[in-house]
Amino acid sequence: MQGSANLNVMIRAARKAGRSLVKDFGEVENLQVARKGPGDFVTRADRRAEEILREALMEARPNYGWLGEETGASEGKDPTRRWIVDPLDGTTNFLHGMPHWAVSVALEHKGEIVAGVVHDPVKAETFYAEKGAGAWLGDNHRLRVSGRTRLIETVHATGIPWASSPYLPASLQDLARLMPACAGVRRWGAASLDLAYVAAGRFDGYWERGLKPWDIAAGIVIVREAGGLVEPIRSAQSLLEDGHIVAASANIFDPFAKIVRERP
């Protein structure tokens, strides 16, 4: 797919940040063994990746606003557009030497996500989409959500909150209701990749609560352009502001979302 100038800038920036992170990822195992504070090292790697993204994106579009996990929000001269960036989604995986993490870059225009890139440097997979132009993996593979129609045959992804999270009870109740009705649930620790995998048909659905805009912004447009549905868990919620999300192929969205939305 030949994307717009903005999309090409996003892909190049994500891949450049990914190359930096891959180099750092190669050092994580040594740091773990030597007990030299791998958490501090990963924090530096994360910030360095965001610096690379910010330099590349803001150099190309200096008037756009910015929202980054590490550097926060800043308004641009063009108030209708902003970059939404997560330089390292899946930090815990990265820290433990698990090769499942990604760089996520989205472009918001007038409150709507119009382009998104989720780049997995370890697996050399770049998922991306632009409103009205479909969703893609690499240059030639068009993404389509799963065609499964029976909930009992589907596999879903979620995040399980840590012990002190206010969302833990609801998540455990979701699992208790969903597990008997489907073929399985996976918890892989990177929301952006969970959404990209829904777009690719690898997962049939995904849900999670309490996420940040940079966790899900790119994935939202990728799923939608692959033919999937993405909604807040409650109709009155805002996807980006509240971060409670349910996404799935159109074939199974209703029964899947009904289970997730069921009040305890």
N, C-alpha and C positions, 0 to 999 in steps of 0.2 A: 504493500500500500504506500502510495505517495501522500504524505500528510501535509498539513499546512505548515507555514513557517514557524508558528508557535509550537506545534507538536514536534517538529524536528529539533527545535531548541530544547524542548523538554527531554526528549530521548537522549540527545547528546549529553546534556547535563547529568541525567540520571546514570548513564553509563560511565561518565567520568568519575562521579562520586563513588560508584560501585567499584571501580578499579582501585581507588584509594582504600576502600573498606576491605577488599580481598587481601591486600597486602597486610593490613592490620590483623585480619582474621587468621592469617598464617602464624601470627605471633601469640595468639591467645593460648594455645596448648602449652607453649613453653612458660608463659606467665602463670598458668594454673599450677604447673608442676613446681615452679620455683616459689610460688606463693608471694608474688611481688605486687599484689594488689591489682588483679585483673579488672576489677570494677572501675578503678580510676583510669586504667588504660582504655577501656571501652568507651568511657565518657569522652575522653580526648578524641578517639576515633570518630565518634558520633558527631562531635562539634566540628571536627575537621571536614567531615563529609558535608555538613550543612554549609560551611563556609564555601566549599567548592560549588555547591548548588546555587547559593546566593550570588556568588560572583558571576557565574555563567548566566543565570536567569535575569538578574538585574542589569547586567551589561547589555543583554539583548533587548530587554524591555524595561528601561530605567523608570518609566512612569507608573508601572504597576505597583500595587500594594503587595504586602508580604505577610504570611503567617507560617512560622516555622516552629517545630517542637522545641528547639533549643533557644532560638532567638526571639520568639514571641511575635507580636503583631506590629506592623507599621503601615500607615496609609500612604498610598502613592498619589502623585498628581492626578492620575486617572482613578477616581474613586469607584469606578464600576468594575475594575478588574484587579484580581490579586492572585498571587501564587500561594498554594497551600502545600507544605512540604514536610515530609518525615524522612530524614536522612538515613535512619536505621530502624525499620520496623521489624521487631523480633529481637530486641536487645538482649533479652535473657538467653535466647538460643545462641546468639553470637558469643555471649559471655561464657557459655558452657561448651563452646566448640561444636555446636550443632549447625549443620549447613542449611538452615532454613530461615532466611531473613531477606529483607528487600529494601530498596529505595523507592519512595513513593512521591510523585509530583503531580499536582492537579492545578488546573486553571479555572478560576471562578469568574463568571461574568454576570453582573447584576443579580447576584445571589444564587446563580445556577452553575453547577459544575459542567463545563463544556468540553474539557479535555482531561485525560488522565494517563499516567504512565506508572506501571509497577514493574520495576526491574529487579530480577533475581540474578545477581552476579555469579554466584557459585554454580548455578545450573545453566547459566548463559541464556536465560529466558527473559524476554521483554514483552510484557503485555501492555497494550495501549489502545486508546479509543478517542474518538472525537465525535461530538454530537452530530448525528446525521450521516456519519461516514463508516459506521460499523466498528467492531472491536477486532483486534488482531494480536497474534503472537508472532513476533519476528516480521519479516517482510511479506510473506506469502500465505500465512495460515489464518484464515478467517475464523474467529471464535463464535461458537454457538453453545448456548446452554444445553443441558441434558434434555433428552427427549423422553425420559422415563415418566410413566403416567401412574404407577402404583406406588404409594407412599412406602409400603412395606419393602420395596426394592431399593429405596434411596439411601444415600449416605450424606451426612450433614457435618458441618463444621461449626465450632463455637469457641469461645474463650471461657475458661473457668476462673473466676476471680480468686484472689488470694484471701486468706482467712479473715482479714479485717475489713474487707470490702462490704459495703451495704448491699451489693448485688448478689452476694454468694447464695443466700437462701433461695431467691427467685431462680437462679441458674440451676441449682440442684433440683428444684421442683420441676423446671422445664425438662431436665434430663429424665426424671422419673416418669413423666408423661410421654416423652418422645421415644425413648429407647424401645419400649415394647411395640411401637408403631412403625419402625423403620429398620433398615439393615445395619445401621451403625452410626456412631458419632465420633468425630476426630477433633482433637485439641492440639493444633500444631503451633500456636504461639505467634502468629503474624497475621493480623486482620487483613492487611492489604493483599496478601497472597491467598487467604481464604476467599476473598471476593473474586480475585483473578481466577481462582480454580472453579468457582461457580460459573463464571463466564466461559471457561473452557470445557465445562461439562464434567470435570473431575469430581466436584462436589455437586450435589443436587440442590442444597440450600445452606444457608448460613444465618446465624443470629448471634447477637451479643448486646450487652448493656454497658453504658457508661464509657463509651469510647470518645476520643478526641477527633476534631475535624480532620487532622492530618492522618489519622489511622484509616479513614474510610473514604475520603474525598475522591481520590483517583479510582478506587474500586467501584464506586457508585456508577460512574459513567461507563466504565468498562462492562459491568454486568448489564446495564440497560441497553447498551449498543450491541450486546450479544444476544438480546432477545429476552432477558430476564426482568424480573420485577424487584424493585427495592423500595421499601417503605419503612417509616418509623414503626416501632412496636405498637405504640398507641397513636391514634389518628391525630390527637392534639399536639403531638410532639414534633420538634424540628429534628431532622436527621443530623445535621451538622452541630447544632447547638446542644441537643440532648444526648446524642450519641447512642441511642437505643435503636438497633437496626435489625431488620429481617429481610433476607434476599433469597430468591429461588427462581427456578424456571417457572414459566407461566403454567405449565401442566400440573405442578404440585403445590404452587404457592398457597392457594386457599387452605387446603387441609393442613399443610405445614404451619402456616402462620396462625391458624386457629389454635393449634396446640401451644405455640409459643405465647400467644396472647391470652390464653386462658388464665383467669385470675385464681390464685390459690384459694 
